[in-house]
Amino acid sequence: MTYFWTLFVCLGFVQYVQCYIDVTDARFRELPPIFHIDDDSVCATYCKASILIQPEDSKSNSHWQVIEQTIKHPRFYNHNELFHAICLEKFCPQRKDEKLDLKGQIDKCYSRKYGSLGLNFSVSQLNCSVAQYSATAVDNVALVCSVMYILLIAAATYQHYKKPLQGPGHPVCQSFSLIANWRKLCTPNTRPDFQKLKFIQGIRFYNMLLVIFCHTQCSYIGGYVSNTEYFEQVYRNPIRLFFGTLSVFLVQTFFLLSAFLLSFHVCQSMTVYKQSKWKYVLVTFLNRYLRILPPLLVMIMMASTSWIIANFPGPLRSEFSNKEFERCRKNWWTNLIFINNHYNENEMCYFITWYLAADTQLYLVSLLILLLIWKFPKQRKLFLTAAISIGVLMPAVVCWKYGLDFIYRLTPENSKRNNFRSFQFNAIYTSTYTNTASYMVGLALGCFYYSLEKGGAQHKKYFNRKSTSLLSAISIAMLLVASQDYSRPISVVLAGLVKPCYALGIGIGIISMSQQANCLIRRICEWKPVIFMGNFTYSTYVVQFGLVFYRTTAARKLLHVSDFVLLTSFVQDALLSIFCGFLLHIMVEMPALQLQKMYIPQIRPINYPERCKSANGLNK
């Protein structure tokens, strides 16, 4: 822990950036606001407009010189483009020039309003239409199925409460009973292996809270904000900057956990499974696919249904929720076969499902790698080294070829209007190849942990608190490194190294905690409420995206942001997401999992943690 806090303090000192724009400058304050929202409740003509700014004289115009500074500064919004939702009757009461089209009239209104600044305004995008969605046959079928399923849950619960069924239909009926599922959820798992690794449930849960915090921040930085200077000054605050950098690494922990549990699972099976190895791979992948599908299917159905989109009010609906609805109507099928992070990814339905796609693809690739290790155990180190090397090389090549940064930075301009579907974002964040190295590191660490538990007593002496704290500090060091800007050659190298090194630090910490029963962090991760809530982390992850970003799409006025607002919004988002995740888990995920166990072939390795056997970094 000493090394952790030392590095954290160092991080705080070195992050202070000397080059900055003075946001208290009168010229900066006089610039037109980047975001604006008029009241749409009493408006005949309401439009969403994107307005570009150009100077009348770029050399002598002091306001344009300030705008140029914001364009050049990597941590600022570009103040040469405005995003306004305006009521034309209010904003342009004098727009009666019939010689001009609507865009020309709005240009004239802006020039009149800000004419003293010596700037020219031109509308680049204009949308004054209001999309109307009527229920289709698909919507009606979805509604009927939802009602029937809820009635099934209610009937099974009532029957279990009144008098539990007996006979052949009893297990099926019981799987839909909320009472029975609640009791199963509250029943502690006493298996020895689970007890030794149950702190992973805590790591998963705490990491999920950090993901929700990141999305809470994104719901503001990607929306229409009144005080844009809050985000523009983040780089001057080391704590805010630390969490901004951390947010783009959080998913690496999930990849690591997924691979770690998978490899440990397969390594256990190698010694006892005597049937076809290909059958093992197919059955394992099929069970994993069916395990994560039901909660995802529910959320995709909701995102594709007009009954839901009708409940997203506000003048910004066409900018956010309507577009999401149209994407899901078009590309819902890519989510169900988990190719959505590489097929038409700029129109991906339900955006956070990119992780599930990447994890599923890497899960299958890892099963094939482990199959090779199973057949050729003496070549294990060679296969794992090759896999990690390829994972490191691929993002480095992409970074070099396209001139990209080595990580995606959560800056105002990168995040403006929730713009997370760019080629840059996909290439360095959501693509499978940019996350491969972290997954392969988890694969190697899972095999190492199995060897350690099987008989590696000679290695256990190295996992004392001081040595593992130093090694685990690799993760903090990577955050420190990633917070800086570098030359092109160094960026290319870092593109392949920062994520797997971050994952390596987390993995070393996990193995270290497994060997130290009295570790403080382990006790925190094994807190009973955390272990309980860790059971429905996957359902919470699936549902939280729509809940958090409802704030962005339903805004009727500009969002004001501060440290206190972010903290209180995070607490609200976390509590609501956990509650809805619990409902999705107990009503959908648990029944589907029990039916799967009844009717789908299962592979049950010896002494493997029951609640971790899905080998999904988010799932149980």
Salt bridges, closest charged atoms under 4 A:
ASP25 OD2 - ARG27 NH2 2.90
GLU30 OE1 - HIS63 NE2 2.58
ASP38 OD1 - HIS36 NE2 2.71
ASP40 OD1 - ARG556 NH1 2.89
GLU81 OE1 - LYS416 NZ 3.88
GLU89 OE2 - ARG95 NH2 4.00
ASP97 OD2 - LYS108 NZ 3.60
ASP139 OD1 - ARG329 NH2 2.62
GLU229 OE2 - ARG29 NH1 3.73
GLU232 OE2 - HIS79 NE2 2.69
GLU319 OE1 - ARG417 NH1 3.06
GLU324 OE1 - ARG327 NH1 3.11
GLU324 OE1 - ARG421 NH2 3.06
GLU347 OE1 - LYS330 NZ 2.93
ASP359 OD2 - ARG288 NH2 2.18
ASP405 OD2 - ARG409 NE 2.62
GLU413 OE2 - LYS416 NZ 2.90
GLU453 OE1 - LYS196 NZ 2.86
ASP485 OD1 - ARG409 NH2 3.50
GLU526 OE2 - ARG522 NE 2.82
ASP563 OD1 - ARG240 NE 3.20
ASP573 OD1 - ARG551 NH2 2.93
GLU589 OE1 - HIS585 ND1 2.81
GLU589 OE2 - LYS620 NZ 3.91
GLU610 OE1 - ARG191 NH1 3.40
GLU610 OE2 - LYS597 NZ 3.38
GLU610 OE2 - LYS613 NZ 2.93
